[in-house]
């Protein structure tokens, strides 16, 4: 499955796309890629104009579906943002 891109030359059909929900899923995806000798790309918010967040015939770890929120802590004046946030 290829992740849609704004330009055809930036589209790279991945062999596997893992929509991870937490760090355990990420670890499992990396282990799968190692066992199957697949190159890995990480898709965050999907803003890579030249397609760096996809990889031909490899594994894409997609953070955009589930790891995309933000948590604001006004007391400590911090914000935690997921890797797939826009």
C-alpha positions, 0 to 999 in steps of 0.5 A: 500500500502506498501512502498518498503523496502530493507528487507521484515521484514521492510515492513509494509503495511499502510492503507493510504499514504498521499503525502503532498505538504505543511503544510496545507496538513500535518495538514489535514492528521493529522486531518484525522488520529485523526478522524479515530484513525490511528497511524501515521508515517512520510516518509522523504527521505526513508532511514530508514533501519528498516522501521520506516517511515512506519506503519502497518494499519496506515497513512504514511505522505510521504514528498518525492514526493513534499517536497524534494527540497533545497533553497540556500541563498548565501547572508545569507549563509543558505540552507532550505531543505525539509523533503523529500530531499535525 
